[in-house]
Amino acid sequence: MADLGPLAEEYRESGVGFSGFKRDGRVMMLAWPDDVTEQWLYDHGNNVPFLRDYGRVRLEAIAWQLEVLSSADLVRMPTGPSDGDVISHNASLHEHLVETRRFGVHVGVQETWELHGTWKRCPILIDRTLVDPVAAGLQIVEGRTRVGVLAGRLRDGLYTAKSHLAWVGRPKA
């Protein structure tokens, strides 16, 4: 993963952006969905704490699919050690986090929460055995703000869907 961070930066700085990054042979060989590739590798490839948490994960060993998960399961899910209590912190700020996401790629975030009780873009989760062979369950890789908003809305009795879509990475068979 550490090799892909400088590659993502190179594509950002050249102006080619994500469209070029996803077509690079080193990225294409993973055969990941664009949404996962962008959120995980392109957006976080140079994030040092993120690399500490996920830098040793064998990217080529992950198979991705969209899965439906319950609100209850999602808000109890851990994230990487570098994120500590970020989900509970985000839950305490959920109204502010939704209200300020009104521009650019975030257009429609507030409306999606209000109308559908869920996020606009699916978060990224992985089977914890990919990070720690003795761990169990799923872990939030990207989407800590989204899951925090979900937790805050549930806590405050605001409308939320009972289940939500998320990209889930599991070990390839």
C-alpha positions as CSV (number, residue, x, y, z in Angstrom):
1,M,0.0,0.0,0.0
2,A,2.8,2.4,0.7
3,D,3.8,2.3,-2.9
4,L,0.4,3.5,-4.0
5,G,0.4,6.6,-1.9
6,P,3.1,8.4,-3.9
7,L,1.4,7.1,-7.1
8,A,-1.9,8.7,-6.0
9,E,-0.1,12.0,-5.2
10,E,1.6,11.9,-8.6
11,Y,-1.7,11.6,-10.3
12,R,-3.3,14.4,-8.2
13,E,-0.4,16.8,-8.8
14,S,-0.3,16.1,-12.5
15,G,-3.9,17.1,-12.8
16,V,-4.9,13.7,-14.2
17,G,-6.5,12.8,-10.9
18,F,-8.4,9.6,-10.0
19,S,-9.4,8.8,-13.5
20,G,-5.7,8.2,-14.4
21,F,-4.8,6.6,-11.0
22,K,-7.5,3.9,-11.4
23,R,-6.2,3.0,-14.9
24,D,-2.6,2.6,-13.8
25,G,-1.5,-1.0,-14.1
26,R,-0.5,-1.3,-10.5
27,V,-4.0,-0.3,-9.4
28,M,-5.9,-2.1,-12.1
29,M,-4.3,-5.5,-11.1
30,L,-6.2,-5.3,-7.8
31,A,-9.5,-5.3,-9.7
32,W,-11.2,-3.3,-6.9
33,P,-14.4,-1.4,-7.4
34,D,-13.7,2.3,-8.2
35,D,-15.5,3.5,-5.1
36,V,-13.2,1.4,-2.8
37,T,-10.1,2.3,-4.8
38,E,-10.8,6.0,-4.5
39,Q,-11.8,6.1,-0.9
40,W,-9.0,3.8,0.4
41,L,-6.0,4.0,-2.0
42,Y,-6.4,7.4,-3.7
43,D,-7.7,9.4,-0.8
44,H,-5.6,7.8,2.0
45,G,-2.5,6.4,0.3
46,N,-0.2,9.0,2.0
47,N,-2.0,9.2,5.3
48,V,0.6,8.1,7.8
49,P,-1.7,6.9,10.6
50,F,-3.8,5.1,8.0
51,L,-0.7,3.4,6.7
52,R,0.2,2.3,10.3
53,D,-3.2,0.7,10.6
54,Y,-3.5,-0.9,7.1
55,G,0.0,-0.7,5.5
56,R,0.6,-4.5,5.9
57,V,-2.7,-5.6,4.6
58,R,-2.2,-7.7,1.4
59,L,-4.4,-5.7,-1.0
60,E,-4.4,-8.4,-3.6
61,A,-5.9,-10.8,-1.1
62,I,-9.2,-8.8,-0.7
63,A,-12.4,-9.6,-2.6
64,W,-15.0,-6.8,-2.4
65,Q,-18.8,-6.8,-2.5
66,L,-21.6,-4.6,-1.4
67,E,-23.4,-5.9,1.7
68,V,-26.4,-4.8,3.7
69,L,-25.6,-4.3,7.4
70,S,-27.8,-3.3,10.3
71,S,-27.5,0.0,12.0
72,A,-26.8,-1.8,15.3
73,D,-23.9,-3.7,13.9
74,L,-22.4,-0.7,12.2
75,V,-22.3,1.5,15.3
76,R,-20.7,-1.2,17.4
77,M,-18.0,-1.8,14.8
78,P,-14.4,-0.9,15.6
79,T,-12.0,1.1,13.4
80,G,-8.3,1.2,13.1
81,P,-6.2,1.9,16.3
82,S,-5.0,5.3,15.0
83,D,-8.6,6.5,15.0
84,G,-9.3,5.8,18.6
85,D,-12.7,7.2,19.6
86,V,-13.3,9.1,16.4
87,I,-16.7,7.5,15.8
88,S,-18.0,8.5,19.2
89,H,-16.5,12.0,18.6
90,N,-18.2,12.2,15.2
91,A,-21.5,11.0,16.8
92,S,-21.4,14.0,19.2
93,L,-21.0,16.4,16.2
94,H,-23.4,14.6,13.8
95,E,-25.7,17.6,13.1
96,H,-22.7,19.9,12.4
97,L,-21.0,17.2,10.2
98,V,-24.1,16.8,8.1
99,E,-24.9,20.5,7.8
100,T,-21.4,21.4,6.6
101,R,-21.4,18.8,3.9
102,R,-23.2,20.8,1.2
103,F,-20.7,21.5,-1.5
104,G,-18.8,19.6,-4.2
105,V,-18.9,15.9,-3.8
106,H,-21.0,16.4,-0.6
107,V,-24.0,17.9,-2.3
108,G,-27.0,15.8,-1.2
109,V,-25.5,14.4,2.0
110,Q,-28.0,16.2,4.2
111,E,-31.0,15.3,2.0
112,T,-30.0,11.7,1.9
113,W,-29.9,11.5,5.7
114,E,-33.2,13.2,6.0
115,L,-35.0,11.3,3.3
116,H,-33.4,7.9,3.4
117,G,-31.8,7.8,6.9
118,T,-28.5,6.6,5.5
119,W,-25.3,7.9,3.8
120,K,-24.9,9.0,0.2
121,R,-21.7,7.0,-0.3
122,C,-21.0,3.5,1.0
123,P,-18.3,3.2,3.6
124,I,-15.4,0.7,3.4
125,L,-15.2,-2.2,5.8
126,I,-12.9,-5.2,6.0
127,D,-12.9,-8.5,7.6
128,R,-10.6,-8.0,10.7
129,T,-8.6,-11.2,9.9
130,L,-7.0,-9.3,7.1
131,V,-5.5,-6.9,9.7
132,D,-5.0,-9.4,12.5
133,P,-5.4,-13.2,11.9
134,V,-6.9,-13.8,15.3
135,A,-9.5,-11.0,15.2
136,A,-13.1,-11.6,14.3
137,G,-15.9,-9.5,12.7
138,L,-15.6,-6.4,10.5
139,Q,-13.7,-3.2,10.9
140,I,-14.4,0.3,9.5
141,V,-11.6,1.4,7.2
142,E,-13.1,4.5,5.7
143,G,-16.4,6.1,6.6
144,R,-15.8,7.0,10.2
145,T,-17.7,10.2,9.8
146,R,-20.6,8.5,8.2
147,V,-20.8,5.8,10.9
148,G,-20.4,8.5,13.6
149,V,-23.4,10.4,12.0
150,L,-25.4,7.2,12.1
151,A,-24.6,6.7,15.8
152,G,-25.4,10.3,16.7
153,R,-28.7,10.2,14.8
154,L,-29.7,6.9,16.5
155,R,-28.8,8.3,19.9
156,D,-30.8,11.5,19.3
157,G,-33.9,9.6,18.0
158,L,-33.6,11.0,14.4
159,Y,-34.8,9.0,11.4
160,T,-32.3,6.3,10.3
161,A,-32.8,3.3,8.1
162,K,-32.6,-0.1,9.8
163,S,-30.0,-1.3,7.4
164,H,-27.3,0.3,5.2
165,L,-25.1,-0.6,2.2
166,A,-21.3,-0.9,2.7
167,W,-18.4,-2.1,0.7
168,V,-17.0,-5.2,2.6
169,G,-13.6,-6.7,1.8
170,R,-13.1,-10.3,2.8
171,P,-10.2,-12.7,2.2
172,K,-10.3,-14.2,-1.3
173,A,-11.2,-17.8,-1.4
